[in-house]
């Protein structure tokens, strides 16, 4: 009986020591992050916006249950140095990282754990730029970009206008349809004329324009 009590006591002390060790590691990890990442990019479990950020890309509501193992915190980096800081802090203090990018994650494994463990989430939602270099036939896509942002190259062109293809020439305070063909037909192919006709009906004075906006086509044969 005495031996059994001793074993129970030893087991209890080990569990207590393990819990204290985990708590200390998580505290050290959070202090490390706070020292290297701006506070507005960190969401701990005590942050008012923690839950809303956590479920921002939720695909299955069952993963927001009270029993779901949640991260210690969420890091929302805006540049590579913030990601590097999270990795260094995690490795230094024994906290694993799960990375949530713009890809699909129907099992929610980028922001939850199947078993109890200490981990943090690096959410790349702020790193979602799409850069297209038509001349070099290359594209650079940040990890936070979603499929919807990639499925339409028009959006990529619109965000990063390739002015080397050509620019509008304004004649009489209206963008020239003929001059716009230089770049417009490369972008929109046979749809360029149709878009210009629509522009002529909606905005004949070309009030809304930029270097590569659709010019108005007022007279067609």
C-alpha positions as CSV (number, residue, x, y, z in Angstrom):
1,X,0.0,0.0,0.0
2,X,2.8,2.4,0.9
3,X,4.6,1.6,-2.4
4,X,1.4,2.3,-4.3
5,X,1.0,5.7,-2.6
6,X,4.6,6.5,-3.3
7,X,4.0,5.7,-7.0
8,X,0.9,7.9,-7.1
9,X,2.8,10.8,-5.4
10,X,5.7,10.5,-7.9
11,X,3.3,10.4,-10.9
12,X,1.5,13.5,-9.5
13,X,4.8,15.4,-9.0
14,X,5.9,14.5,-12.6
15,X,2.6,15.7,-14.0
16,X,2.8,18.9,-12.0
17,X,6.4,19.5,-13.1
18,X,5.5,18.9,-16.7
19,X,2.6,21.4,-16.5
20,X,4.8,24.0,-14.9
21,X,7.4,23.4,-17.6
22,X,4.9,23.8,-20.4
23,X,3.5,27.0,-18.8
24,X,6.9,28.5,-18.5
25,X,7.8,27.6,-22.1
26,X,4.6,29.2,-23.4
27,X,5.2,32.3,-21.4
28,X,8.8,32.5,-22.7
29,X,7.6,31.9,-26.2
30,X,5.0,34.7,-26.0
31,X,7.6,37.1,-24.5
32,X,9.9,36.3,-27.4
33,X,7.2,37.0,-29.9
34,X,6.3,40.3,-28.3
35,X,9.9,41.4,-28.4
36,X,10.2,40.6,-32.1
37,X,6.8,41.0,-33.7
38,X,4.5,44.1,-33.5
39,X,1.7,43.7,-31.0
40,X,-1.0,44.4,-33.5
41,X,0.0,41.3,-35.4
42,X,-0.2,39.0,-32.4
43,X,-3.5,37.4,-31.1
44,X,-3.2,35.5,-27.8
45,X,-6.1,33.5,-26.4
46,X,-6.9,36.5,-24.2
47,X,-7.1,38.9,-27.2
48,X,-10.7,40.1,-28.0
49,X,-10.2,39.2,-31.7
50,X,-8.6,35.8,-31.1
51,X,-11.6,33.7,-32.0
52,X,-12.6,35.8,-35.0
53,X,-9.1,35.6,-36.5
54,X,-8.9,31.9,-35.7
55,X,-12.1,31.0,-37.6
56,X,-11.6,33.6,-40.4
57,X,-10.9,30.8,-42.9
58,X,-12.9,28.0,-41.2
59,X,-14.2,25.4,-43.7
60,X,-15.9,23.1,-41.2
61,X,-17.8,24.4,-38.1
62,X,-17.1,21.3,-36.1
63,X,-13.6,22.5,-35.7
64,X,-14.8,25.5,-33.7
65,X,-16.2,23.3,-30.9
66,X,-15.2,24.0,-27.3
67,X,-13.2,20.7,-27.3
68,X,-11.0,21.8,-30.2
69,X,-7.4,22.1,-29.3
70,X,-6.5,25.7,-30.0
71,X,-3.2,27.5,-30.5
72,X,-1.5,29.5,-27.9
73,X,-1.6,32.5,-30.2
74,X,-1.9,33.5,-33.8
75,X,0.8,35.5,-35.6
76,X,-0.3,37.5,-38.7
77,X,3.0,38.5,-40.3
78,X,3.2,41.3,-42.9
79,X,6.7,40.6,-44.0
80,X,9.3,37.8,-44.0
81,X,11.0,39.0,-40.8
82,X,7.9,38.3,-38.7
83,X,7.8,34.8,-40.0
84,X,11.5,34.3,-39.2
85,X,10.9,35.7,-35.7
86,X,8.0,33.2,-35.1
87,X,10.1,30.3,-36.2
88,X,13.1,31.3,-34.1
89,X,11.0,31.9,-31.0
90,X,9.1,28.6,-31.5
91,X,12.3,26.5,-31.9
92,X,14.0,28.3,-29.0
93,X,11.1,27.6,-26.6
94,X,9.8,24.3,-27.9
95,X,6.5,25.6,-29.4
96,X,5.5,24.1,-32.7
97,X,4.1,26.2,-35.5
98,X,1.3,25.5,-37.8
99,X,1.1,27.6,-41.0
100,X,-2.2,28.7,-42.5
101,X,-1.8,29.8,-46.1
102,X,-4.3,30.6,-48.8
103,X,-4.8,27.0,-49.8
104,X,-7.8,24.8,-48.9
105,X,-7.7,23.2,-45.5
106,X,-10.9,21.3,-45.1
107,X,-9.6,19.3,-42.1
108,X,-8.5,22.5,-40.3
109,X,-5.0,21.1,-39.5
110,X,-3.4,24.5,-40.1
111,X,-5.1,25.9,-37.0
112,X,-6.0,23.0,-34.7
113,X,-4.5,19.9,-33.3
114,X,-5.9,16.3,-33.2
115,X,-4.3,15.9,-29.8
116,X,-3.4,18.1,-26.9
117,X,-0.2,19.9,-27.6
118,X,1.4,23.4,-27.3
119,X,1.5,25.1,-30.7
120,X,1.0,28.5,-32.4
121,X,-0.4,29.5,-35.8
122,X,1.3,31.6,-38.4
123,X,-1.5,33.0,-40.5
124,X,-0.2,34.3,-43.9
125,X,-3.4,36.1,-44.9
126,X,-1.5,39.4,-45.1
127,X,1.0,38.0,-47.5
128,X,-1.2,37.5,-50.5
129,X,0.3,39.6,-53.3
130,X,0.3,38.3,-56.9
131,X,2.9,39.7,-59.2
132,X,2.9,38.9,-62.9
133,X,5.9,39.7,-65.2
134,X,4.5,39.1,-68.7
135,X,7.8,39.9,-70.4
136,X,9.7,37.2,-68.4
137,X,6.7,34.9,-68.5
138,X,6.9,34.5,-64.7
139,X,4.6,35.0,-61.8
140,X,5.3,35.5,-58.1
141,X,2.5,34.4,-55.7
142,X,2.7,35.0,-52.0
143,X,1.6,32.1,-49.8
144,X,-1.4,33.8,-48.5
145,X,-3.1,34.2,-51.9
146,X,-6.3,32.2,-52.4
147,X,-7.4,30.2,-55.4
148,X,-9.9,32.8,-56.2
149,X,-7.2,35.5,-56.4
150,X,-5.2,33.3,-58.8
151,X,-8.0,32.0,-61.0
152,X,-8.4,35.3,-62.8
153,X,-5.3,36.7,-64.3
154,X,-7.1,39.9,-65.0
155,X,-7.0,40.6,-61.3
156,X,-3.3,40.0,-61.2
157,X,-2.8,42.4,-64.1
158,X,-5.1,45.0,-62.6
159,X,-3.2,45.0,-59.3
160,X,0.2,45.1,-61.0
161,X,-0.4,47.0,-64.3
162,X,2.2,46.0,-66.9
163,X,2.7,49.5,-68.4
164,X,5.4,48.3,-70.7
165,X,2.6,46.8,-72.9
166,X,1.5,50.3,-73.6
167,X,-0.5,53.2,-72.1
168,X,-3.5,55.3,-73.0
169,X,-3.0,58.4,-75.1
170,X,-5.5,61.2,-74.2
171,X,-6.9,63.1,-77.2
172,X,-9.4,65.9,-76.6
173,X,-9.6,64.8,-72.9
174,X,-10.7,61.3,-73.9
175,X,-8.5,58.2,-74.1
176,X,-7.9,57.1,-77.7
177,X,-9.5,53.8,-78.6
178,X,-6.9,53.3,-81.4
179,X,-4.0,54.0,-79.2
180,X,-5.4,51.7,-76.5
181,X,-5.4,48.8,-78.9
182,X,-1.6,48.5,-78.3
183,X,-2.1,47.1,-74.8
184,X,-5.9,46.4,-74.8
185,X,-5.9,43.7,-77.3
186,X,-3.0,42.0,-75.5
187,X,-5.0,42.0,-72.3
188,X,-8.5,41.4,-73.5
189,X,-8.1,39.9,-77.0
190,X,-11.3,40.1,-78.9
191,X,-13.2,41.4,-75.9
192,X,-11.3,44.8,-76.0
193,X,-13.8,46.3,-78.6
194,X,-16.8,45.0,-76.7
195,X,-15.5,46.6,-73.4
196,X,-14.8,49.9,-75.2
197,X,-18.4,50.0,-76.6
198,X,-19.7,49.4,-73.1
199,X,-17.4,52.1,-71.8
200,X,-18.7,54.5,-74.4
201,X,-22.3,53.9,-73.2
202,X,-21.5,54.1,-69.5
203,X,-18.8,56.7,-69.4
204,X,-18.5,58.5,-72.7
205,X,-16.6,61.4,-71.2
206,X,-13.9,59.0,-69.9
207,X,-14.2,60.5,-66.4
208,X,-13.0,57.2,-64.8
209,X,-9.6,56.6,-66.4
210,X,-6.0,55.7,-65.7
211,X,-3.0,54.7,-67.7
212,X,-4.6,51.4,-68.8
213,X,-8.4,51.9,-68.4
214,X,-10.7,50.9,-71.2
215,X,-11.1,53.9,-73.6
216,X,-14.7,54.7,-74.7
217,X,-15.7,53.8,-78.3
218,X,-18.6,56.0,-79.3
219,X,-19.0,55.3,-83.0
220,X,-19.0,51.8,-84.4
221,X,-19.7,50.5,-87.9
